[in-house]
């Protein structure tokens, strides 16, 4: 049961370039969407790498993202999570899409990190936008936070 103080929408700025932090943003987004909360994920700076298209026969771009808590890659951590019964990156991103989370990518973030000319995933409905669009999308009665 939702309390009267619960936010009516979740808006997440996904800023951090570490796999484990982007993974957790997807966990939060999928959980909120699963209980009927509208969700917007606004990827910027290094986190934009999580939404890059996979070149044929190559590992996903997110799998090469570093970890915040030690050596290794996102792909290694993702496998560890899945081995322990924790939802993997692709499962979470697919759940967010199926539950109609909004995916935005910051045009400035793409430009600043040299990713502007790289192809984004085509299996997601991704809007390239700016901070003003993200803020206009947020709810006055919602929660906005940064990971």
N, C-alpha and C positions, 0 to 999 in steps of 0.2 A: 504494500500500500504506500502511495506517495504522500509525503507530508505536504501541508500547504506552503511550506517554505522551499520546497524543492524547485530547482530551476526548470523553466519550461523548455529550454533548449541548451545544448552543449556546443560551444564554439571553441575549437582547439587550434592554437597556433603551434604547428609542428616545426620547430626551429632547429633543434639539435641534430647533429649529423651522425650520432651514434645509433647503431642498429637497435640496441636494447631499449633505448628511449623512444624511438619511432615505433617499435613493436608495442610498447606500453600505451602509446597514444592510440594505436589501433585497438588495443584491448578496451580502453575506456570508451572509444567511439562505438565499437560493436556492442558493448554492454548497454550503453545509453540507448542506442537505436533498438536493441532487442526489447527494451521495456517501453518503447514507444516515444522516446524523446527525439526530436529532430536534432541532427548532428551536422556540423560543418567542420571539415578538416582543412586548414589553411597551411600548406607546405611552403616553407621558405628557406632560403640559404642552403646549407648542406643537406637538410632533410629532403630537398627536391630530388636528390638522387634516388630516393625510395620509389619515385614514380616514373623513372626513366624506362623506356622500352627495352626489352631484352633483344639484343642482336641474335639472329638465328644461331643455334648450336652453342650459345655462350650462356654462362651463369647469369642470373638476374643481377642488375646493378646493385640492388639492396643487399645481395649476399656478400658483396665486397666492402660493405660499410664497416668501420671499426666498432669496437665495443667500448663502453665507458668505464668498465670495471676490470680491465686486464687485456692481455693479448688475445688475438683471435679475430675472426671475421663474423659478420652477420650470418653467413651460411652455416658456419660451424655451430653458432649459438642456436640458430633455428633448428638444426638437426637435434641438438641436445634438448631443446624445449619439446619437440615432437616426440622424442624417445621417452620423455617423462609425462606424456599425455597432455602437454600444454599446446594450445592452438599455435600453429606456425604462421609465418608472415602471410603466405598466399591464402590460407584459410581465413585469416582475419580480414585481409583486404577484400576478399570475395564476399565475406559476410557483411562488411560495411556497405559494399556496393549493392548487394541484394536487399539490404535493409534501408536503402535509399539515402545513405549519408551523402552529403555534398562534398566533392573533392575540388578544392581550389589550389592553384599553384601561383605563387607570387611572381609576377613578371620581373620585379626588381631583384628578387632572390635568384632567379634564373640568370639574369644579366650579371649580377655581382659575382656569381660563382663560375661563370664561363659555361653554363649549361643552356643558354638561350637557344642555341641552334641544334640541340640534341632532341631526339624524338621522345615524346612521352608515351606511356602505355596507351594502347588503343582499346583495351578491354574495360576501361573505366571512362566514365563521363567526367572529364577533367576540364575545369574552367580556368583559363589563364586570366588572372585578375590582379588587382592591387589591394592595398590595405583599406582604402575607402570602400571598395566593394565588400570586403570581408566585414568591416565594421557595420555597414548598412545591412548586412545579412544577419548579424547578431541580434538577439532579443534583449530588450531592456529588462526582462524578467529572467534572463538566462544566465549561464555561467560562461565566462571566457577565461581560458587559462593557456599558459605556454609550457610546452615541453621541449 
